[in-house]
Amino acid sequence: MSAVADGAVQQPLDELIASLTVDIPDHPEPGVLFRDLTPVFADGPAFARVVEGLAAAGESDSRAAALAGTDRAAPAFDVVVGVEARGFLLAAAVALSAGVGVVLVRKAGKLPRERIAADYSLEYGTATLELHADSIRPGQRVLVVDDVLATGGTLTAAVALVEQLGGVVTAVSVVVELAALGGRERMAPHTVHALWTT
């Protein structure tokens, strides 16, 4: 049964996400507390609310919607960038909802064409992210989406790749922010929108 069934739809989104998330201690390495969001994604109504919340970070004001003759605010972004791997799932859903395209930031060695790369540190090691060199046009407005903001290493690298190609990051939108790890400060001056901060 859906966690948002039986009148629980009005539950605040952060509380809903928290209620469905499963904490996994010592994964992927000892000392790391992994936030498993797959139960959130598996719950249809909850997932729909998450996608709506992530997209809201990049929506323009209601005046623009009124001018366009719609009830929904027009997106203030031209494309959504998703970070491997769970960010792909979220970015694709947000892009579909907004009627824009999706671009993938991948781990090293997985993109087949000319690409640019950025190294980064995360709470349990180092890694490299890559982006196709022709995937972002100069001046294109970009909403960057991922599941978790921890130390900020992954998202800082993704933003750097977008900006290296001349893209303009309008916001970074995540499901969960682990505030104690200081990722938001590392993302400055970029706007960070988190659905649940813990």
N, C-alpha and C positions, 0 to 999 in steps of 0.2 A: 504494500500500500504506500502511496506517496506520502512523504513527510508533510506536504502542504495540503493534504486532503482534510475534510471535515472542519472547515472554517479556519484552519491555521494559515491560510493564504496571507492574512494581514500581519503575520509575524514579521518583525523587522528583518531585513535581509541579512544583516550581520549575524543575528541570532540564529536564523535559519541555516546559514552556512556553517556556523559553529556546531549546531546540533547534528549535522550530517557528516562533518569531517571526523576522520579517525586518526588519532595520533599514534605514530609508530616510533617507539624509542630505538635509538642506535641503528638507524637506517638512513643512508646507505653505509655509514661508518659509525663506530662507537662515539657517543657524545652528541650525535645529531638527532634531533627530534623531527621526524618527517611528518608533514601534514598531508594525509591522503585525502584528496578531494574527489576521488572517483565516485564515492556515494552521492555527492552533490550532482555530478554529471549524469548519474544513472537515474536520478529523480527528475522526470520530465518537467513538472511545474517549477521545481527549484532551479533547474538548469535554465529554463526560459527567463526567470527573474534575474539570474546571474548575467546572462547575455544582455538583457535590457540594461542592467546596472553598469556593465562594462562599456556599453555603447554610449551611455549617458555622459561619460567623461568627455566625449568628443562631440557632443551635440551643441549646435548654436542655440541662441535664445529663441523663445516662442515667437518673437516678432518676425524672424526670418521664416518660420513655418507659416505664419499668417500671410506673409507676402507671397509665399509659394502656393497658397491656397490649400494647405494641408493642416491636419491637427497635430502632426508630429514634427518636432524640431528637426531641421535639416542637419545632416552631419557636417561638422566643421573639419572634416578630413576627407581626403580623396582615396585613401587606401589604408588597409589595416595590416600591420606587420605582426606576425606571430613568431614566438621564439620556441624552438624545439624543446621538448616534444609536446607537452600539454598545452602550450601556447598555440599550437596549430589548431587544436580542437576549438579553443575559445575564439581565436582570431577569425577562423572560417565562419563560425556562427555569427559573430558580430558583423563581419563584412556582408554576409548574406542579409542580415537584418537591416543593414544600412544601405544596401544596394550598391556597394563598392567592391573593388577587388581585394584580394589577400596576397601578401608576399611573405615568403618563409625565410627566416634566419635559421640556418642549420649548423650542426656540429661539423667540424673540419672533415673534408674528404667526401662529403655526400652530394655536393652540387656538381652537375656535369659540365657547366659552361664557365666562361670567364667569371671570376669572383674576386671579391675583396675579403680581407680577414681582419679580425681583432682578437687579441689574446685577453683573457680576464682571469681573475681569481674568484673562487667561491669558498664557502665555509669549510669545504672538505677537499680542496685541491685547486688545480688550474686547468684551463681548457681554452679552446679556440672556437669562435663562431665565424661563419662565412655568409655572404650575401651575394647573389648574382649581380654583376657589375651594371647590368642594364635594367634592374628591377624597380628602381626609383628614379623618377625624373627630377631634375633641379626645380625647386620651388613647390614640389608636390607636398601636400599636407598629409601627415602620417600620424595615425594613432597606433602606438605600440602596446601590445597586449600579451600578458603572461599570467600564469597561475599564481605565483608567489614572488613577493619582493622580500628577499632576505638581506644579504650584505650589499646587494645592488650590483655586484660584479657582472652578472649575466645581462641585466637590462642596460647597464652603462655601456657595455660592449655593443649591444644591439642598437642603441641610440647613436653611438659613434659611427657605426656602419651606415645607418640611414643618412646621417649628416655628412659623411664623407662623399656620398653621392649627390649631395645638394638638397636632400629632403628636409622638410621643416616638421619637427616633432611637435604636434599640438598638445599631446598629453601621453602619459604612460598610465595604463589602466590594468589593475591586478585584482584577483579575487581576495588574496590574503597578504597582509603586510606583517612581517615579524619585526615589530618596532624596535625591540632591544638590539637588533643587529645593525641598525643605523643606515639601512639602504636608502631611505628617503633623503637623508642629508647628502649622500653620495650622488643622488640623481639631480640635485640642484644644478641649474635653475629650472629644470623641467618640472612641470606640474605632474604630481602623482595622485592618482585616484584609486583608493583601495576600498573594496566592498566590506572587508572585515579586517580590523587592525587588532592584533593580539600581542 
